[in-house]
Amino acid sequence: MSLGFDPAKVELIITRELPWLNRGIVYTITDLWTGLSYNIVGEHNSARHTDYVCATRTDTEIKLRTSSSGNFNDRVNENWTARPCILTIGDRHFAAATHNAAHGGDAENMVTLRGRGFAPNIIGHIKHFCVWVLEAQTGGSATYHRNMLNAVKEAYRIADALNQLEENVPPEFPISEANLQAMIDLGVIQSPEYWRTVKNLQYLDALLTNAVKSGRLNKHVNLDIRDFNEALYVLRDAGIMNSPGHWYNQVKDGNVQHLDRLLINLANRVRKLSK
């Protein structure tokens, strides 16, 4: 999913450490089960937990997509399901929990919010939702309390797992568009779309850069080389390739299909130096 937060910066905090949500400022919640993000405004803050409403009708409709029941009815049990989420306040991201049961609500505040152009909920819902961090409390059941706190911890675990995934993503080494176009013009590459997908050869783009800068390539030259090993030595002798053994192993290991053909095509365009 496209994250609306940096998982490496997610904080696990307790209620008294959470900045209060001001009524005139927009914040963001990212639902970790769906990856959907929607904006909110604070409806009520307390030392127990924070209540919020969606900032606009569009945000309410996005939040509704996170509801498996398709509504916000607080009499539907599944709407009280604790959902792990990330609460973003400025440049800080907090592991949190929320739900989809619209309840309670400050009627006076709703009028104020509407006067500022906010649409707290879809018509028929003038109530609020809760967002929790650790040590939050409620007047509800012990099961609900436990589930919300467990969802906060789950949010932190998910963020940590996402961070590990990002850290373990292998680096990419694509061929630059300039080098790709040069190889097309030389007739070395006939399938540019394929070579745009090749991003796992660390030194391929550097090799092509050397080839272009060498001044030894000519599209009208064809040495009629058909042997891959011969192509490696031609490229080495032309000063284009420093380590033929490396490229021999890349082809032998099958890391990239058609690499041998590309190197043969490249060698065939090497212009012999005048004596």
Contacts in CASP RR format, 6 or more apart in sequence:
PFRMAT RR
TARGET T0000
AUTHOR 0000-0000-0000
METHOD contacts of the structure
MODEL  1
MSLGFDPAKVELIITRELPWLNRGIVYTITDLWTGLSYNIVGEHNSARHT
DYVCATRTDTEIKLRTSSSGNFNDRVNENWTARPCILTIGDRHFAAATHN
AAHGGDAENMVTLRGRGFAPNIIGHIKHFCVWVLEAQTGGSATYHRNMLN
AVKEAYRIADALNQLEENVPPEFPISEANLQAMIDLGVIQSPEYWRTVKN
LQYLDALLTNAVKSGRLNKHVNLDIRDFNEALYVLRDAGIMNSPGHWYNQ
VKDGNVQHLDRLLINLANRVRKLSK
1 35 0 8 1.000
3 30 0 8 1.000
3 35 0 8 1.000
3 162 0 8 1.000
4 28 0 8 1.000
4 30 0 8 1.000
4 37 0 8 1.000
4 86 0 8 1.000
4 88 0 8 1.000
5 30 0 8 1.000
5 86 0 8 1.000
5 88 0 8 1.000
5 93 0 8 1.000
5 159 0 8 1.000
6 93 0 8 1.000
7 159 0 8 1.000
7 160 0 8 1.000
7 162 0 8 1.000
7 163 0 8 1.000
7 166 0 8 1.000
8 163 0 8 1.000
8 166 0 8 1.000
9 91 0 8 1.000
9 92 0 8 1.000
9 93 0 8 1.000
10 86 0 8 1.000
10 93 0 8 1.000
10 94 0 8 1.000
10 95 0 8 1.000
10 155 0 8 1.000
10 156 0 8 1.000
10 159 0 8 1.000
10 160 0 8 1.000
10 163 0 8 1.000
11 92 0 8 1.000
11 93 0 8 1.000
11 94 0 8 1.000
11 95 0 8 1.000
12 94 0 8 1.000
12 95 0 8 1.000
12 133 0 8 1.000
12 134 0 8 1.000
12 152 0 8 1.000
12 153 0 8 1.000
12 156 0 8 1.000
13 94 0 8 1.000
13 95 0 8 1.000
13 133 0 8 1.000
13 134 0 8 1.000
14 133 0 8 1.000
14 134 0 8 1.000
14 135 0 8 1.000
15 47 0 8 1.000
15 48 0 8 1.000
15 49 0 8 1.000
15 132 0 8 1.000
15 133 0 8 1.000
15 134 0 8 1.000
15 135 0 8 1.000
15 136 0 8 1.000
15 137 0 8 1.000
16 47 0 8 1.000
16 135 0 8 1.000
17 133 0 8 1.000
18 50 0 8 1.000
18 94 0 8 1.000
18 133 0 8 1.000
19 89 0 8 1.000
19 92 0 8 1.000
20 45 0 8 1.000
20 50 0 8 1.000
21 27 0 8 1.000
21 40 0 8 1.000
21 41 0 8 1.000
21 42 0 8 1.000
21 45 0 8 1.000
21 50 0 8 1.000
21 52 0 8 1.000
21 89 0 8 1.000
22 42 0 8 1.000
23 41 0 8 1.000
23 42 0 8 1.000
23 43 0 8 1.000
23 109 0 8 1.000
23 112 0 8 1.000
23 113 0 8 1.000
24 41 0 8 1.000
24 42 0 8 1.000
24 116 0 8 1.000
25 41 0 8 1.000
26 39 0 8 1.000
26 40 0 8 1.000
26 41 0 8 1.000
26 55 0 8 1.000
27 39 0 8 1.000
27 40 0 8 1.000
27 41 0 8 1.000
27 42 0 8 1.000
27 52 0 8 1.000
27 87 0 8 1.000
27 88 0 8 1.000
27 89 0 8 1.000
27 90 0 8 1.000
28 37 0 8 1.000
28 38 0 8 1.000
28 39 0 8 1.000
28 40 0 8 1.000
28 87 0 8 1.000
28 88 0 8 1.000
29 37 0 8 1.000
29 38 0 8 1.000
29 40 0 8 1.000
29 52 0 8 1.000
29 63 0 8 1.000
29 85 0 8 1.000
29 86 0 8 1.000
29 87 0 8 1.000
29 88 0 8 1.000
29 96 0 8 1.000
29 98 0 8 1.000
29 131 0 8 1.000
30 36 0 8 1.000
30 37 0 8 1.000
30 85 0 8 1.000
30 86 0 8 1.000
30 88 0 8 1.000
31 37 0 8 1.000
31 38 0 8 1.000
31 63 0 8 1.000
31 66 0 8 1.000
31 83 0 8 1.000
31 85 0 8 1.000
31 98 0 8 1.000
32 83 0 8 1.000
32 84 0 8 1.000
32 85 0 8 1.000
32 86 0 8 1.000
32 154 0 8 1.000
32 155 0 8 1.000
32 158 0 8 1.000
32 159 0 8 1.000
33 66 0 8 1.000
33 83 0 8 1.000
33 84 0 8 1.000
34 65 0 8 1.000
34 66 0 8 1.000
36 62 0 8 1.000
36 63 0 8 1.000
36 65 0 8 1.000
36 66 0 8 1.000
37 62 0 8 1.000
38 54 0 8 1.000
38 55 0 8 1.000
38 59 0 8 1.000
38 60 0 8 1.000
38 62 0 8 1.000
38 63 0 8 1.000
39 54 0 8 1.000
39 55 0 8 1.000
39 56 0 8 1.000
39 59 0 8 1.000
40 52 0 8 1.000
40 53 0 8 1.000
40 54 0 8 1.000
40 55 0 8 1.000
40 59 0 8 1.000
40 131 0 8 1.000
41 52 0 8 1.000
41 53 0 8 1.000
41 55 0 8 1.000
41 113 0 8 1.000
41 118 0 8 1.000
42 50 0 8 1.000
42 51 0 8 1.000
42 52 0 8 1.000
42 53 0 8 1.000
43 51 0 8 1.000
43 52 0 8 1.000
43 53 0 8 1.000
43 105 0 8 1.000
43 106 0 8 1.000
43 109 0 8 1.000
43 113 0 8 1.000
43 120 0 8 1.000
43 128 0 8 1.000
44 50 0 8 1.000
44 51 0 8 1.000
44 105 0 8 1.000
44 106 0 8 1.000
44 109 0 8 1.000
44 128 0 8 1.000
45 51 0 8 1.000
48 136 0 8 1.000
48 137 0 8 1.000
48 138 0 8 1.000
49 130 0 8 1.000
49 131 0 8 1.000
49 132 0 8 1.000
49 136 0 8 1.000
49 137 0 8 1.000
49 138 0 8 1.000
50 130 0 8 1.000
50 131 0 8 1.000
50 132 0 8 1.000
51 105 0 8 1.000
51 128 0 8 1.000
51 129 0 8 1.000
51 130 0 8 1.000
51 131 0 8 1.000
52 128 0 8 1.000
52 129 0 8 1.000
52 130 0 8 1.000
52 131 0 8 1.000
53 110 0 8 1.000
53 113 0 8 1.000
53 118 0 8 1.000
53 120 0 8 1.000
53 121 0 8 1.000
53 128 0 8 1.000
53 129 0 8 1.000
54 60 0 8 1.000
54 62 0 8 1.000
54 63 0 8 1.000
54 119 0 8 1.000
54 120 0 8 1.000
54 121 0 8 1.000
55 118 0 8 1.000
56 118 0 8 1.000
56 119 0 8 1.000
57 119 0 8 1.000
57 122 0 8 1.000
60 119 0 8 1.000
60 120 0 8 1.000
60 121 0 8 1.000
60 122 0 8 1.000
60 125 0 8 1.000
61 122 0 8 1.000
63 100 0 8 1.000
63 129 0 8 1.000
64 70 0 8 1.000
64 71 0 8 1.000
64 72 0 8 1.000
64 100 0 8 1.000
64 122 0 8 1.000
66 83 0 8 1.000
66 100 0 8 1.000
67 79 0 8 1.000
67 100 0 8 1.000
68 78 0 8 1.000
68 81 0 8 1.000
69 76 0 8 1.000
69 78 0 8 1.000
69 79 0 8 1.000
69 100 0 8 1.000
71 79 0 8 1.000
72 79 0 8 1.000
72 100 0 8 1.000
72 101 0 8 1.000
72 102 0 8 1.000
72 121 0 8 1.000
72 122 0 8 1.000
72 125 0 8 1.000
72 127 0 8 1.000
72 129 0 8 1.000
73 79 0 8 1.000
73 101 0 8 1.000
73 102 0 8 1.000
74 80 0 8 1.000
74 101 0 8 1.000
74 102 0 8 1.000
74 103 0 8 1.000
74 127 0 8 1.000
76 101 0 8 1.000
79 99 0 8 1.000
79 100 0 8 1.000
79 101 0 8 1.000
80 99 0 8 1.000
80 100 0 8 1.000
80 101 0 8 1.000
80 144 0 8 1.000
81 99 0 8 1.000
81 100 0 8 1.000
81 147 0 8 1.000
82 97 0 8 1.000
82 98 0 8 1.000
82 99 0 8 1.000
82 144 0 8 1.000
82 147 0 8 1.000
82 148 0 8 1.000
82 150 0 8 1.000
82 151 0 8 1.000
83 97 0 8 1.000
83 98 0 8 1.000
83 99 0 8 1.000
83 100 0 8 1.000
83 151 0 8 1.000
84 95 0 8 1.000
84 96 0 8 1.000
84 97 0 8 1.000
84 151 0 8 1.000
84 152 0 8 1.000
84 154 0 8 1.000
84 155 0 8 1.000
84 158 0 8 1.000
85 96 0 8 1.000
85 97 0 8 1.000
85 98 0 8 1.000
85 131 0 8 1.000
85 151 0 8 1.000
85 155 0 8 1.000
86 93 0 8 1.000
86 94 0 8 1.000
86 95 0 8 1.000
86 96 0 8 1.000
86 155 0 8 1.000
86 159 0 8 1.000
87 93 0 8 1.000
87 94 0 8 1.000
87 96 0 8 1.000
87 131 0 8 1.000
87 133 0 8 1.000
88 94 0 8 1.000
93 159 0 8 1.000
94 133 0 8 1.000
95 133 0 8 1.000
95 152 0 8 1.000
95 153 0 8 1.000
95 155 0 8 1.000
95 156 0 8 1.000
95 159 0 8 1.000
96 131 0 8 1.000
96 132 0 8 1.000
96 133 0 8 1.000
96 152 0 8 1.000
96 155 0 8 1.000
97 131 0 8 1.000
97 132 0 8 1.000
97 133 0 8 1.000
97 148 0 8 1.000
97 149 0 8 1.000
97 151 0 8 1.000
97 152 0 8 1.000
97 154 0 8 1.000
97 155 0 8 1.000
98 129 0 8 1.000
98 130 0 8 1.000
98 131 0 8 1.000
98 132 0 8 1.000
99 129 0 8 1.000
99 130 0 8 1.000
99 148 0 8 1.000
100 129 0 8 1.000
101 129 0 8 1.000
102 121 0 8 1.000
102 125 0 8 1.000
102 127 0 8 1.000
102 128 0 8 1.000
102 129 0 8 1.000
103 127 0 8 1.000
103 128 0 8 1.000
103 129 0 8 1.000
104 127 0 8 1.000
104 128 0 8 1.000
105 126 0 8 1.000
105 127 0 8 1.000
105 128 0 8 1.000
106 128 0 8 1.000
107 126 0 8 1.000
110 120 0 8 1.000
110 126 0 8 1.000
113 120 0 8 1.000
114 120 0 8 1.000
120 126 0 8 1.000
120 128 0 8 1.000
121 127 0 8 1.000
130 138 0 8 1.000
130 148 0 8 1.000
132 148 0 8 1.000
132 149 0 8 1.000
132 151 0 8 1.000
132 152 0 8 1.000
133 152 0 8 1.000
134 149 0 8 1.000
134 152 0 8 1.000
134 153 0 8 1.000
136 148 0 8 1.000
136 149 0 8 1.000
136 152 0 8 1.000
137 145 0 8 1.000
138 144 0 8 1.000
138 145 0 8 1.000
138 148 0 8 1.000
139 145 0 8 1.000
170 200 0 8 1.000
171 202 0 8 1.000
172 199 0 8 1.000
172 200 0 8 1.000
173 199 0 8 1.000
173 200 0 8 1.000
173 201 0 8 1.000
173 202 0 8 1.000
173 203 0 8 1.000
173 204 0 8 1.000
173 205 0 8 1.000
174 196 0 8 1.000
174 198 0 8 1.000
174 199 0 8 1.000
174 205 0 8 1.000
175 195 0 8 1.000
175 196 0 8 1.000
175 198 0 8 1.000
175 204 0 8 1.000
175 205 0 8 1.000
175 208 0 8 1.000
176 205 0 8 1.000
176 208 0 8 1.000
176 209 0 8 1.000
178 212 0 8 1.000
179 205 0 8 1.000
179 208 0 8 1.000
179 209 0 8 1.000
179 212 0 8 1.000
180 189 0 8 1.000
180 192 0 8 1.000
180 195 0 8 1.000
180 196 0 8 1.000
182 208 0 8 1.000
182 212 0 8 1.000
183 189 0 8 1.000
183 195 0 8 1.000
183 208 0 8 1.000
183 262 0 8 1.000
183 266 0 8 1.000
184 190 0 8 1.000
184 192 0 8 1.000
185 219 0 8 1.000
186 217 0 8 1.000
186 218 0 8 1.000
186 219 0 8 1.000
186 269 0 8 1.000
187 219 0 8 1.000
187 265 0 8 1.000
187 269 0 8 1.000
188 262 0 8 1.000
188 265 0 8 1.000
188 266 0 8 1.000
188 269 0 8 1.000
189 195 0 8 1.000
189 262 0 8 1.000
189 265 0 8 1.000
191 258 0 8 1.000
194 258 0 8 1.000
195 262 0 8 1.000
198 204 0 8 1.000
198 256 0 8 1.000
200 255 0 8 1.000
200 256 0 8 1.000
201 250 0 8 1.000
201 255 0 8 1.000
201 256 0 8 1.000
201 259 0 8 1.000
203 246 0 8 1.000
204 256 0 8 1.000
207 240 0 8 1.000
207 241 0 8 1.000
207 247 0 8 1.000
208 266 0 8 1.000
210 239 0 8 1.000
210 240 0 8 1.000
210 241 0 8 1.000
211 217 0 8 1.000
211 235 0 8 1.000
211 240 0 8 1.000
211 266 0 8 1.000
214 238 0 8 1.000
214 239 0 8 1.000
214 240 0 8 1.000
215 271 0 8 1.000
216 238 0 8 1.000
216 239 0 8 1.000
216 240 0 8 1.000
216 270 0 8 1.000
216 271 0 8 1.000
216 273 0 8 1.000
217 266 0 8 1.000
217 269 0 8 1.000
217 270 0 8 1.000
217 271 0 8 1.000
218 269 0 8 1.000
218 271 0 8 1.000
219 269 0 8 1.000
221 268 0 8 1.000
221 269 0 8 1.000
221 270 0 8 1.000
221 271 0 8 1.000
222 268 0 8 1.000
222 269 0 8 1.000
223 234 0 8 1.000
223 267 0 8 1.000
223 268 0 8 1.000
223 270 0 8 1.000
224 268 0 8 1.000
225 231 0 8 1.000
225 234 0 8 1.000
225 264 0 8 1.000
225 267 0 8 1.000
225 268 0 8 1.000
226 264 0 8 1.000
227 264 0 8 1.000
228 248 0 8 1.000
228 251 0 8 1.000
228 260 0 8 1.000
228 263 0 8 1.000
228 264 0 8 1.000
229 248 0 8 1.000
230 267 0 8 1.000
231 260 0 8 1.000
231 263 0 8 1.000
231 264 0 8 1.000
231 266 0 8 1.000
231 267 0 8 1.000
231 268 0 8 1.000
232 241 0 8 1.000
232 244 0 8 1.000
232 245 0 8 1.000
232 247 0 8 1.000
232 248 0 8 1.000
232 263 0 8 1.000
232 267 0 8 1.000
233 244 0 8 1.000
234 267 0 8 1.000
234 270 0 8 1.000
235 241 0 8 1.000
235 244 0 8 1.000
235 263 0 8 1.000
235 266 0 8 1.000
235 267 0 8 1.000
235 270 0 8 1.000
236 242 0 8 1.000
236 244 0 8 1.000
238 270 0 8 1.000
240 266 0 8 1.000
240 270 0 8 1.000
241 247 0 8 1.000
247 259 0 8 1.000
247 263 0 8 1.000
250 256 0 8 1.000
250 259 0 8 1.000
251 259 0 8 1.000
251 260 0 8 1.000
251 263 0 8 1.000
END
